[in-house]
Amino acid sequence: MFAKDSGLLQGTVELLVLKTLSWGPMHGYGIASWIESATGDVLRVEEGSLYPALYRMARKGWITAEWGLSENNRRAKYYRLTAEGRKQFREQTSGWQRLTAAVNQAIATRNAPSWAR
C-alpha cells in the first residue's frame, strides 16, 4: 500500500509504527497486523515497507529491538519505543493532526478561488 519513495507515506508508516509500539513491545508481524486491524483493513503495510521503516527508526534511536519468543513459541525480533521514540510519537501525532485538519478544511471549503469564478 505504501510507496518506498513517498515522504508522506513513509512518515505515515513511521507514525503508525510508533502508535503500535506505544501499547508495548511487538514483533513485525504483530505491528503489521495491528495497523491493518486498527484501520479497518484499509491500510496494509507490506514487509517491503515495514522492515525498512523499522531499521530506519532504530538508526534514529526511536526504537530498540531484541529477540524473544512469539505467541507461537517462535523466535521473533521485538521492537520497543525509546524515550526519543515516545517524544517523536507526540510530535508526529501533533503534526499529523494539523495536517489532516488543514486538508479537511481545504476539501470542505465552498469558497472557490478567484480565478475560478
N, C-alpha and C positions, 0 to 999 in steps of 0.2 A: 504494500500500500504506500510506503514512503520511499521517495526517490533519494538516492545517496547524495546527490549534489544540491539538493534544495535546502538552503539555510533555514527557512521557516519550518519545514518538515523535520529537519534534523533537530532543531530546537524543541519541536513538539515531542519527538521521541524522547529526548532527554527529560523534558518536564514530566512526561508520563512515567518514565522510569523512576524519577525522583519521587513522584507521588506514590508509586507502588512500594518503593522501599521505605517510605515514611511510616508504613504499617509494620515494618520489621524486615529482617533479612529474608532473602528469597533467591532461588536459583533462576536461571534464564528462562526455562520453560514456564515456571510459575509467574514470572514477570509478564511474559507474553500472554499467558492465559488470563491473568487478571486484567490487563489492558483490554483484551477482547471482550471479556465479560462486563467490565465496568462501562464500556462504550456501547453496550447492547449489540455486540458483534458487528459494529460499524467499522471499527479500526482493528486491523490485524498487523502486528509488527513481525515481519519475517526475520529469520535468523540473519540474513544478509544485512539487515538494518540494525537489529538489536545488538548483536555482539560487537560490531564496530563502535556503537554508541557506548556500550559498557566499557570497552577498552579506553575510549576517549575520556569518559567520565573518571575512570580510575587514574589516568595520567594527569587529569586536572586536580586530583585529590578529593573529588566529591564522593567517591565510594571506595570501599576496600572489598577484597574478595578472599575467601578461604574455603577450602574443601570440607565437605561434610557429607552426610547421608540424606538422601531424599526420602520422601514418604514411602517410596517403593524399595527402600534399602539399597539404592544405587548411589554411587559416588557422584556428587554434583558440586559445582562451584556456587557458593552462596555469596551474594552481594549485600553490602550493608552501607547505609549512609554514614558519612563522617560529619563532624561539626560543620565543615565547609559545605558539604552537601546539603545539610539542613538549611544553611544560610542561602545557598543557591536556590533551593526549593522555594523559600519565602520570596526571594527577589523575582524569580521567574514566574511564580504564581501571580504576583502583583503586576508584572509586565504583561502577562497573558490576559489578565482581566481588563487592563487598559486597552490592549489591542482589540480584543473581541468587542468591547463596548464601542470603540471607535468604528469598527467595521459594521456593527449592527446599526449604529447611528447613521452611517452613510447609506446603508442599504434601505433603511426605513424612511429616509428623508423624502419629502414630497416637493422640496424646492429644487426645481431644475436649474442648471447653471445658466448664466445669462446668454451664452452663445446658443443654447438650445431652444430659446423662446422665439 
